[in-house]
Amino acid sequence: MALLDELVGEIQSHRRRAIAVKLDVTQQSQVSDCITATLAAFGKADILVNNAGSLAGSDNFLSTTPSQWQASFQVNILGPMMMAQAVIPIMQKNGGGRIINIGSTGSLGAEPGFGAYTAMKHGLVGFTKTLAAEFGADGILCNTVCPGYISTDMHMAANKRLAAEQGMSLEGVKSKRYAKVALRDAGLPMDVANAVAYLAGPQANYVTGINLPVAGGVPTGI
């Protein structure tokens, strides 16, 4: 919670209200508690960003187990589903809202060694399009942001795993992976945040059901 509390303090320093709630998106009771806390603090819920993700089952396909695939499903599919079910009635009551699911370029193509993650992120795209079609008449817009290689702890953990598996240096793995990127480098978390802000803001009032790559020009499968 220390990092969350630090973030709350930073937001409040800009004269904005914020709260932090520790949440396991695979637990429906915690999802309900989070929404209850949000309504108590702000009175409504206008925007949902489903950002929790898991790389469970990221390995050579034949080495993965059903339990790893189940863990991936719990976080990458079931979590967004439960969060959406919790907020959509609130958004309907308030006349609309935005749901932004964080997918991946793995939502649009594939990379060896990430079978469970890729399968779930493809499913997330279908989930997004279903919500867009089903709740557009209620003024609820739903889109997917698809980051590529972004400099996060999860991405760096994947690089280290691939380096160990392939007997390469970390820099060698990064060079090999980023060679597929038109800009030849990983992006920053702020690049993703800017895309989310666009889809959450008034400039995207007529945008729903899309997959927005933030990937520096990764062509595979797109």
C-alpha positions in Angstrom: 0.0 0.0 0.0 3.0 2.3 0.4 3.2 3.1 -3.3 -0.5 3.5 -3.5 -0.5 6.0 -0.6 2.3 7.8 -2.3 0.3 8.1 -5.5 -2.7 9.4 -3.6 -0.6 12.0 -2.0 0.7 13.1 -5.4 -2.8 13.4 -6.8 -4.0 15.3 -3.8 -1.0 17.7 -4.1 -2.7 18.8 -7.4 -5.9 19.6 -5.5 -7.7 16.5 -6.8 -9.5 13.9 -4.7 -8.2 10.3 -4.6 -8.4 7.1 -2.5 -6.5 3.9 -2.6 -8.1 0.5 -2.1 -6.1 -2.7 -2.1 -7.9 -5.1 -4.4 -7.5 -8.7 -5.7 -9.6 -8.7 -8.9 -10.2 -12.4 -8.7 -12.2 -12.1 -5.5 -15.7 -10.9 -6.0 -16.1 -9.7 -2.4 -13.1 -7.4 -2.8 -14.4 -6.1 -6.1 -17.7 -5.2 -4.3 -15.8 -3.6 -1.4 -13.8 -1.5 -3.9 -16.9 -0.2 -5.7 -18.6 0.5 -2.3 -15.5 2.6 -1.3 -15.5 4.4 -4.6 -19.2 5.3 -4.3 -18.7 6.4 -0.7 -15.9 8.7 -1.7 -17.1 10.1 -5.0 -20.8 9.2 -5.3 -20.5 7.6 -8.7 -18.3 5.7 -11.1 -17.7 7.2 -14.5 -14.5 5.4 -15.7 -13.2 1.9 -15.2 -9.7 1.0 -16.3 -9.1 -2.8 -16.1 -5.3 -2.8 -15.7 -4.6 -5.9 -13.6 -2.7 -8.5 -15.6 -0.9 -11.8 -15.1 1.8 -13.6 -17.0 0.9 -17.0 -15.4 1.5 -19.8 -17.9 4.1 -17.9 -19.8 6.4 -20.7 -20.9 6.9 -23.2 -23.7 3.4 -24.4 -24.3 4.1 -28.0 -23.6 5.4 -27.0 -20.2 2.4 -25.1 -19.1 -0.3 -26.6 -16.8 -4.1 -26.2 -16.5 -3.7 -24.5 -13.2 -1.5 -21.8 -14.8 -4.1 -21.3 -17.5 -6.8 -21.1 -14.9 -4.7 -18.5 -13.0 -4.3 -16.4 -16.2 -8.0 -16.6 -16.8 -8.9 -15.5 -13.3 -6.9 -12.3 -13.6 -7.0 -11.4 -17.3 -10.6 -12.3 -18.1 -12.7 -13.0 -15.0 -11.3 -9.9 -13.1 -12.4 -7.4 -15.8 -15.7 -9.2 -16.1 -16.5 -8.9 -12.4 -15.4 -5.2 -12.4 -17.5 -4.4 -15.4 -20.6 -6.1 -13.9 -20.1 -4.1 -10.8 -19.9 -0.7 -12.5 -22.1 -1.0 -15.5 -25.4 -0.6 -13.5 -23.9 2.5 -11.9 -23.0 3.9 -15.3 -26.4 3.1 -16.7 -28.0 5.0 -13.8 -25.7 8.0 -14.4 -26.3 8.1 -18.2 -23.1 6.6 -19.4 -19.4 6.0 -18.7 -16.2 4.6 -20.1 -14.6 1.1 -19.7 -11.0 0.8 -20.9 -9.5 -2.7 -20.9 -5.7 -3.0 -21.0 -4.9 -5.6 -23.5 -1.6 -6.2 -25.3 -0.1 -6.5 -28.8 -0.6 -10.1 -27.7 -4.3 -9.3 -28.1 -3.7 -8.9 -31.8 -0.9 -11.3 -32.7 1.3 -13.8 -30.9 4.8 -14.3 -29.6 6.2 -17.8 -28.8 6.3 -18.6 -25.0 3.2 -16.6 -24.0 0.4 -19.0 -24.8 -1.9 -18.5 -21.8 -1.4 -14.7 -21.7 -2.0 -14.3 -25.5 -5.1 -16.5 -25.4 -6.6 -14.4 -22.5 -5.7 -11.1 -24.1 -7.4 -12.2 -27.4 -10.4 -13.1 -25.3 -10.3 -9.6 -23.6 -10.7 -8.0 -27.1 -13.8 -10.0 -27.7 -15.1 -9.1 -24.3 -14.5 -5.4 -25.0 -16.4 -5.6 -28.3 -19.3 -7.3 -26.7 -19.6 -4.6 -24.0 -19.4 -1.9 -26.7 -22.2 -3.5 -28.7 -24.4 -4.3 -25.7 -24.2 -1.1 -23.8 -23.5 1.6 -26.4 -27.2 2.6 -26.3 -26.7 3.4 -22.6 -23.9 5.8 -23.4 -21.2 3.4 -22.1 -18.1 3.3 -24.4 -15.7 0.3 -24.1 -12.3 0.1 -25.8 -9.1 -1.8 -25.5 -5.6 -0.3 -25.3 -3.0 -2.7 -26.5 0.5 -1.9 -25.2 3.5 -3.4 -26.8 6.9 -3.5 -25.1 6.5 -1.1 -22.2 9.2 -0.6 -19.5 7.3 -2.1 -16.6 8.3 -4.6 -14.0 6.2 -7.3 -15.8 7.9 -6.6 -19.1 11.4 -6.7 -17.5 10.5 -10.0 -15.8 9.6 -11.4 -19.1 12.9 -10.2 -20.6 14.9 -11.8 -17.8 13.0 -15.1 -18.3 13.7 -15.2 -22.0 17.3 -14.4 -21.4 17.7 -17.3 -19.1 15.8 -19.7 -21.4 17.7 -18.7 -24.5 21.2 -18.3 -22.8 21.4 -14.7 -23.9 22.3 -11.5 -22.0 19.4 -9.3 -21.0 20.6 -6.6 -23.4 20.7 -9.3 -26.2 17.1 -10.3 -25.5 16.0 -6.6 -25.5 17.8 -6.0 -28.8 16.3 -9.1 -30.4 12.7 -8.2 -29.3 12.9 -4.5 -30.0 14.2 -5.2 -33.5 10.5 -5.9 -34.3 9.5 -2.4 -33.2 9.6 0.3 -35.7 10.9 2.8 -33.1 13.5 0.1 -31.9 12.8 0.6 -28.2 10.4 0.0 -25.4 7.8 2.5 -24.6 7.1 4.2 -21.2 4.1 3.7 -18.9 3.1 7.3 -19.6 2.6 6.4 -23.3 -0.1 4.0 -22.2 -1.6 6.4 -19.7 -1.9 9.1 -22.5 -3.9 6.6 -24.6 -6.2 5.8 -21.7 -6.7 9.5 -21.0 -7.7 10.0 -24.6 -10.3 7.2 -24.5 -11.6 8.4 -21.2 -11.9 12.0 -22.3 -14.3 14.1 -24.5 -12.2 13.7 -27.6 -13.3 10.1 -27.8 -17.0 10.6 -27.5 -17.6 8.7 -30.7 -15.1 5.9 -30.2 -16.1 2.5 -29.0 -15.2 -1.1 -29.6 -11.7 -0.4 -30.9 -8.2 -1.9 -30.2 -5.7 0.9 -29.9 -2.1 -0.3 -30.1 0.5 1.7 -28.2 3.4 -0.3 -29.5 5.9 1.8 -31.4 4.9 0.1 -34.6 4.9 -3.6 -33.9 3.6 -5.2 -37.1 3.2 -8.9 -36.0 -0.4 -9.9 -36.4 -1.7 -6.3 -36.7 
